[in-house]
Amino acid sequence: METFYLIDFENVHNEGLENIGSLSNNDHVHIFSTENALNIRMDIVFSKGIDIQGHIVPVHKQSVDMHLVSYLGHLLGINGKQCSYVIVSKDTDYDNIIKFWKEEGYPNVFRKQAILSNEKQQKKAAQQTQITMQTANGKISAGMAYDFSGNDKSKLNLFMQHDLIVMGYTSNEANKICKIVVAHCNDEHMLNGIHNDLRKDFDNYSKLYEDVKEILGKFAFSKSKVAKHESQVRSFFGQHFRKKIYVDMKEEIISIILNAQTRQQVNNGLLKLYSDGKVVKHIYQTVQPLIHDLPGK
C-alpha cells in the first residue's frame, strides 16, 4: 500500500522527519512550510530513493494547516481508498478533519507526531494485530458464555457444519471438527481447548483454528441477536399483558412469537391457546410491533 505523508513542518520541524530514511519506494512525502520556516536539514531534502516534494505557502495565520488539508483532499480524490494518508503534526485540530474523512468512507487517514521508523511501524502493527485478536476472542468467549443444552449443541453443530462445508472442508473433516467444538462449548477456556485438540488431529490446525473462530464469531453474533430479540419480547409482554388470562400463558405466548416464521403462524398458535376469538384478536393486534417484519397479513 502506498502511503502519503503530509508534514506540517512549522509544527514538527526536523524532529518529525528524523526517520524519513526508513521509508520505502511506496512512500511519498509532502512537506508544507512558509518562508519563515525553511530550515530543513539538507540530508533530509536529498534523501536517496524517497519521493519528497516541498510546498511553500503564503505567510498567514493557519496557512500551512489550510493548504495541507486542501492537498489531502486532492490526494484522496486522485488515489482513493487504496492508499494510506498520514498527517505528521502535533496539532490535534487535524483530528476533526481525519474524523470527517473516516466518516466519509476513508479509513486509512491518520495523524502521527513524527514519521515512525520501519521497526517502530512493524512493532505498532503487531501490537494492533494482537489487540484485534484479543478483542475478537473476547467477543467469541462472551457470546458463547452460557450452558449449552442438547438443543443448543445441535444448533451449534448444524451452524458449524454448514459453514465448514461452504469453506471447502469435506463432510468427514467437518464432522470431526464439529465434534471437537461441541465437546468444548461449555468449557471455561473453550478456545484453548478447541485449539489444542485441533493441533493434535490436523496438520493445518493453524488455518483451521482461524476458520473455526470466524464461524464461532458469526454464531455468537447470531445468538446475541436472538437473545436481544427475546429480551425485547419479554419486556413488551410485561408492559402490555398484565391480566391473569395472559400472564397464565406468558411462556406459551412468548414462544409462539419467537418461533413463528410468518404472521399466520402467530395467529394459529394463539388460536390453539385460546378458544375465545376476541382474546386472540386482542393479543394479535397488540403484538404487531413485534411481528411486523414477518411475512403475511
C-alpha positions in Angstrom: 0.0 0.0 0.0 1.3 3.4 -0.9 1.4 6.0 1.9 1.4 9.7 1.6 2.9 11.7 4.4 1.8 15.3 4.7 4.3 17.2 7.0 3.3 20.3 9.0 6.9 21.4 9.1 6.2 24.5 11.2 4.7 22.3 13.8 7.1 19.3 13.9 10.3 20.8 12.4 13.2 18.4 11.6 12.4 16.2 14.5 9.2 15.0 12.8 11.3 13.8 9.8 14.1 12.0 11.6 13.1 8.6 10.4 12.5 9.6 6.8 15.4 7.4 5.7 13.5 4.3 6.7 10.7 4.9 4.2 10.3 2.8 1.0 9.6 3.4 -2.6 5.9 3.2 -1.9 6.0 6.2 0.4 5.6 9.8 -0.7 6.4 12.9 1.4 4.9 16.3 1.1 6.4 19.0 3.3 4.4 22.1 3.9 6.0 25.2 5.3 6.2 29.0 4.9 9.2 31.1 4.0 9.6 31.8 7.8 10.5 28.1 8.5 12.8 26.8 5.8 15.5 25.4 8.0 15.0 21.8 6.6 18.1 19.7 7.0 19.9 19.0 3.7 20.3 15.3 4.5 16.5 15.1 4.6 16.0 17.1 1.4 18.4 14.9 -0.5 17.4 11.5 1.0 18.0 8.9 -1.7 15.2 6.9 -3.3 12.5 8.8 -1.5 9.8 10.9 -3.2 9.9 14.2 -1.4 8.1 17.4 -2.5 8.1 20.7 -0.8 5.2 23.2 -0.7 5.9 26.8 0.2 2.7 28.5 1.2 1.9 32.2 2.0 2.6 33.5 5.5 -0.8 33.8 7.1 -2.5 32.5 10.2 -3.1 28.8 9.8 -1.9 29.0 6.2 0.1 25.7 6.5 -2.9 23.9 8.0 -5.4 25.1 5.3 -3.1 24.3 2.4 -2.1 20.9 3.9 -5.8 19.9 4.4 -6.7 21.1 0.9 -3.9 19.0 -0.6 -5.1 16.0 1.5 -8.5 16.3 -0.2 -6.7 16.5 -3.6 -4.7 13.3 -2.9 -7.8 11.4 -1.7 -9.6 12.4 -4.9 -6.8 11.1 -7.1 -5.7 8.0 -5.2 -8.8 6.9 -3.3 -9.2 4.4 -0.5 -6.5 2.0 -1.6 -3.7 4.3 -0.2 -2.8 5.4 3.3 -2.5 9.1 4.3 -0.6 10.4 7.4 -0.6 13.9 8.6 2.6 14.5 10.6 1.8 17.1 13.2 1.3 17.5 17.0 -1.7 19.8 16.3 -4.8 17.9 17.4 -7.0 20.2 15.4 -6.3 17.9 12.4 -8.2 15.1 14.2 -11.5 16.7 13.3 -10.6 16.6 9.6 -9.4 13.0 10.0 -12.7 12.0 11.7 -14.6 13.7 8.8 -12.8 11.7 6.1 -13.2 8.4 8.1 -16.9 9.0 8.3 -16.9 9.7 4.5 -15.5 6.2 4.0 -11.7 6.7 4.0 -10.4 4.6 6.9 -6.7 5.0 6.1 -6.3 8.6 7.2 -4.2 9.2 10.4 -2.2 11.7 12.3 1.2 11.0 13.8 3.6 13.2 15.7 6.6 12.0 13.6 7.4 9.6 10.8 7.9 6.3 12.5 10.9 4.0 11.6 10.0 0.7 9.9 10.9 -1.1 13.1 8.5 1.0 15.1 5.8 0.8 12.5 6.1 -3.0 12.4 6.0 -3.2 16.2 2.9 -1.0 16.3 1.2 -3.0 13.6 2.0 -6.2 15.5 0.6 -4.7 18.7 -2.6 -3.6 16.9 -3.0 -7.1 15.4 -2.6 -8.6 18.9 -5.3 -6.2 20.3 -7.6 -7.1 17.4 -7.2 -10.8 18.0 -7.8 -10.4 21.8 -10.9 -8.3 21.1 -12.2 -11.0 18.6 -11.5 -13.8 21.0 -13.2 -11.9 23.8 -16.3 -11.3 21.8 -16.5 -15.0 20.9 -16.0 -16.1 24.5 -18.5 -13.6 25.8 -21.1 -14.7 23.2 -20.6 -18.4 24.0 -20.6 -18.0 27.8 -23.6 -19.9 28.8 -24.5 -23.6 29.4 -25.3 -25.3 26.1 -28.2 -27.8 26.4 -28.7 -30.7 23.9 -30.7 -28.5 21.6 -28.1 -25.7 21.8 -25.4 -28.1 20.9 -27.4 -29.4 17.9 -27.8 -25.8 16.6 -24.1 -25.1 17.0 -23.3 -28.3 15.2 -25.5 -27.6 12.3 -24.3 -24.0 12.0 -20.6 -25.1 12.2 -21.2 -28.0 9.7 -22.8 -25.7 7.1 -20.1 -23.0 7.2 -17.2 -25.5 7.2 -18.7 -27.2 4.0 -19.1 -23.7 2.4 -15.4 -23.0 3.2 -14.4 -26.2 1.3 -13.9 -28.8 4.1 -15.1 -32.3 3.4 -18.0 -33.8 5.3 -15.7 -36.1 7.2 -13.5 -33.1 8.2 -16.5 -31.1 9.1 -17.8 -33.9 11.3 -14.5 -34.3 13.1 -14.1 -30.6 13.7 -17.7 -30.2 14.9 -17.2 -32.9 17.5 -14.2 -31.0 18.9 -16.1 -27.7 19.0 -19.2 -29.1 20.6 -17.1 -31.1 23.1 -15.6 -27.8 24.4 -18.5 -25.5 24.1 -19.2 -25.5 27.8 -15.6 -25.2 28.8 -14.4 -22.1 30.7 -11.5 -21.8 28.3 -13.3 -23.0 25.2 -11.0 -21.6 22.6 -7.9 -23.0 24.2 -9.5 -26.5 24.3 -10.5 -26.3 20.7 -7.1 -25.1 19.6 -5.2 -27.9 21.5 -7.5 -30.6 20.0 -7.2 -29.3 16.5 -3.4 -29.2 16.8 -3.5 -32.9 17.8 -5.6 -34.1 14.9 -4.9 -31.8 12.0 -1.6 -30.8 10.3 -3.2 -27.5 9.1 -4.5 -26.7 12.5 -3.4 -23.0 12.5 -5.6 -22.1 9.5 -8.4 -24.4 10.6 -8.4 -22.7 14.1 -8.9 -19.3 12.4 -11.7 -20.6 10.3 -13.4 -22.1 13.3 -13.1 -18.8 15.2 -14.6 -17.0 12.3 -17.6 -19.3 12.3 -17.9 -19.1 16.1 -17.9 -15.3 15.9 -20.8 -15.4 13.5 -22.7 -18.0 15.6 -22.1 -15.9 18.8 -23.4 -12.8 16.9 -26.5 -14.7 15.7 -27.1 -16.0 19.2 -26.8 -12.5 20.7 -29.4 -11.2 18.2 -31.8 -14.0 19.3 -31.2 -13.2 22.9 -31.8 -9.5 22.3 -35.0 -10.2 20.5 -36.2 -12.5 23.3 -35.4 -9.8 25.8 -37.4 -7.2 23.8 -40.4 -9.6 23.5 -40.4 -10.3 27.3 -40.2 -6.6 28.1 -43.1 -5.9 25.7 -45.2 -8.6 27.2 -44.6 -7.2 30.7 -45.7 -3.8 29.6 -48.9 -4.8 27.6 -50.2 -8.0 29.1 -50.8 -7.8 32.8 -54.2 -9.5 33.2 -54.2 -13.1 34.6 -55.7 -14.5 31.4 -52.4 -13.5 29.6 -49.9 -14.0 32.4 -51.0 -17.6 32.9 -50.0 -18.3 29.3 -46.9 -16.0 29.3 -44.3 -18.5 28.2 -46.5 -20.1 25.6 -47.3 -16.7 24.0 -43.7 -15.7 24.0 -42.6 -19.0 22.5 -45.2 -18.6 19.7 -43.8 -15.1 18.9 -40.2 -16.1 19.0 -40.6 -19.2 16.9 -43.1 -18.1 14.3 -41.8 -17.7 10.7 -45.0 -16.0 9.4 -47.8 -13.9 10.9 -50.2 -16.7 10.2 -48.2 -19.0 12.4 -48.6 -16.4 15.3 -52.3 -16.3 14.8 -52.6 -20.1 14.5 -50.5 -20.6 17.6 -52.7 -18.2 19.6 -55.9 -20.0 18.4 -54.6 -23.2 19.9 -54.1 -21.5 23.3 -57.4 -19.7 23.4 -60.9 -20.6 22.3 -62.1 -17.0 22.6 -61.5 -15.3 19.2 -61.7 -11.8 20.9 -58.8 -12.7 23.1 -56.7 -13.9 20.2 -57.6 -10.8 18.2 -56.5 -8.6 21.1 -53.2 -10.3 21.5 -52.5 -10.5 17.8 -53.2 -6.7 17.3 -51.2 -5.8 20.3 -48.0 -7.7 19.3 -48.0 -6.2 15.8 -44.8 -4.1 16.6 -43.0 -7.4 17.4 -44.1 -9.3 14.2 -44.3 -6.5 11.6 -41.2 -7.9 9.8 -42.7 -11.4 9.4 -44.3 -12.2 6.0 -48.1 -12.5 5.8 -51.0 -10.4 6.8 
